[in-house]
Amino acid sequence: MGVSVAGEKRDGRDPASYAELMREARTKNPFAAFVVAPKHLSFETQEKEEKILLLLRRHPLTNVPWILVALVMVVVPLLLPYFSSLAFLPVRLVAVSVVAWYLLVFGFIFEQFLDWYFNVYVITDERIIDFDFYSLIYKRVSEAKIDKIEDVTFEMTGVVRSIFNFGTIFIQTAGESREFEFEDTPRPQKVVKFLNELILEEEREQVEGRVR
C-alpha cells in the first residue's frame, strides 16, 4: 500500500506543512534508518486515511559490534591448520564441523540483522508506534495517540553519538504505556521538533473542532 504525503489533506490537516522535515528528499534505500513519508509501507492496525510520516530504525552504526563478532567467527575455521593438536581428526569430521560452524555464523548474522531491520519506530499523523521484534514468531507493538503525548525529550551521550548525530528519544504519555524509548535514533533533534509540531497541530485541531 503506497503512502503519499505531499498535497493530501485530511480534516483540514496538511502533513506536508508540519515541518521542513516533511519536505526533505525521499530515500529509496530500503535499509535506511531515517525515512520520511515511506512509500509502499503499511502496518496491520493502520486506519484507511492514516498517513505514515516517519519511519525510524536504530542508527546503522549500532550494528558494528555484532558485525565485528561475525567477522571473527568467519575467520576462526581458517585458523584450524595452525593447530597441530587437531591434526588427528578425520578430514570428513573437520569438514562437517566447519559447515556446521558456518551455518551457526549465518544464523547469528541473520538474527542480528532481523533484530535491527524490524525493530522500528513509526510516526503517523495520528499516533506513534513502537514495533519490537523478538523472533520470527513473537513481536510486541506499543502505540499512543499524538494527543496523549505529554513530554518529548532526547538524550545524546558519548563522543560517538555526538559525532554521528544519534541518540535516544523519550516520549512521556498519559496512556497505558507511559513512556516510549526510541533508542539510538538518527537526528533526534529533528524528530523531537517534529513531534512537538504534531502535538501543537493536534491541539489546534481540537480547539477548532476538526477532530473526528
N, C-alpha and C positions, 0 to 999 in steps of 0.2 A: 504494500500500500504506500503510495507516494505521499510525502508531506511537503506542502508548499507553504511558505510564509508570506513572502513579499506580495503585497497587493490584495491580500484576503482580509476580510473583516468579519467579526463575529460579535453581535450585540454592541456594535459601535466601537469595538476594540480592533486596533490595527497593530499586530505584534511587531511589525517592522519599525514602528515608531517608538518602541520601548527604549531602545538604546542604540548607540553606534555599533554595539556588538552584533546586532541583527543585520547590519549592512556589510559585514565582513565577507570576504570571498569564501564561497563554499568549497570544502575539500572533497575530493572523490576517493581519498585514501581510506580503505575500509579498516585500517589499523590505527587511525588517528585517535588521539586521546582527548581532543577538543574539537567537537563537530557542531557547527552552527546549522540549525534547521536541516538535520539529516534527511535525505530522500530515501524512499523505499524502506522505511522503517516503521514498525508498529509494535504494539505490545498487547497482551491479552485483554487487559481491562480498559483499553483506550476507548474513549467515547467517540461518537461519529464525527463531531466537529472539533475535537480536541487537537491542537497543534503541538507537535514536538519542537521545542525551540532550541534545546541544547542537549547534547549527549557528551558525557564525560567519563573518562577512564583514568586510572592511576597513570601518572607520568611514565613514559617508556623507560626512563632511567631506573625506575624501581625494579625492572626486570634484570638488571645487570648481575646482582648476586646469584640468582639461580642459573643464569646463562654461564657464569664462570664455573659454577659447580658442575654443570652439564659438560663443559669443555674438559674439565679434569676427568670426569667419568669416561669420556670418549677416549682419552689418552691412556687410561690405565691398562687395557689389554695390550697396547703396543709396547708396554714395558716388560711383558712376560718373558721374552727371550733373555732378558738380563738377570732373571732369577734362575740360576743353575740348579737350585734345590728342587725345582719343579720339572726338571728335565725327564724324570722317570715316568711322568704321567703320559698315558696313551694319547696319541695325536687326535683321535676321534673325540676323546673326552674333553680335551682342550678346546677343540673346535665347537663342540656343543655348548661348553661353558661360555665361550666368547659370544656366540649367537644369543644365548640366554641373557648375558650381561647387556648386550646392545638393545635387546627388547626392553629390558628394565630401564635403560637410559632413555629410549624413545618414550616409554610410558611416563617417566618423570617429566620430560620436556613437554609432552602433550598435556599433562595435567596442569603444569605451571602456566602454560600458555592459555588454556581454557579459563583458569582462575583469573588471569589478567583480562582476557578479552570479554568475558561475560559478566564480570563484576562491574556494572556500570551505574552511573547516576544520570537520571533523566529529569529535565526541567521542561514542563509543558506550560501552556498558557493558563492552566488550571491548578497544577499541583507539582510537587517534587516526588520522585520515586527512587528508591534505593534498591537495586537488584543485587542480592548476594548469592553468588553461585558457589555451592559447596561440592557438588559432584554432578554426574550426568543424571542422577535421579532425585536430587534434592536441591532446592533453592528457596530463598526467603525474600519476600518482597515487602518493603515498608514504604508507606506513602503518607503525604499530608497535603491538604489543600493550601493554596497560597495564602488565603485569608486566615489560616491558623498559625502562620509563622509569626513568632513574637520577636525574635532576635537572630541576626546573622553576623557571625564573626569568622575570622580566619587566623591561622597560626602558621608561620613560616620559620622554622628553626634550622640552624646549621648553615654552613657555608654552601654546601651543595644545593640545597633547596633555594637559597637566595640567588645563586648564580644562574640556575636553570629555571627559576621562577615557578615553583610549585609548592603547595602546602595543603594543610587540612582545613576544610571549611566546617564550622559548627553551626548547626541550624536548630534553634530552640523553638519548639512548637507547643501549642495548647492541646494537642491531640494525645492519643493513646501512646504513640511512640514520641516521647517528649523531646528527644534530641537525636538529630541525624548528624553523622560524620561522613563527609565526603573526603576520603583520605588521599593525600598526595595528588591533589587536583592541579592541573596546569592553570596558570594565570588566575589564581584565587581572587586577586583584587577585582578583576573584571567580573567574575562570577558573582561575588558579593554585591557589587554595584548593580549588576543586572537583576539579582533577586530583590534588592531593595526597590528598584524601579517597578518590578512586577507587583510588589506589595502595595506601593503607592497607587498604582493603576487599579488594583483590586479595591482599595479603599475608596478611590474616586468613583468607581462603578457603583459601589454600594450607596454612596451619598446621592448619586444621580439616579439611582433606581434602575440601573442597567443589568443587574444580576438576575439570572434566570431563576 
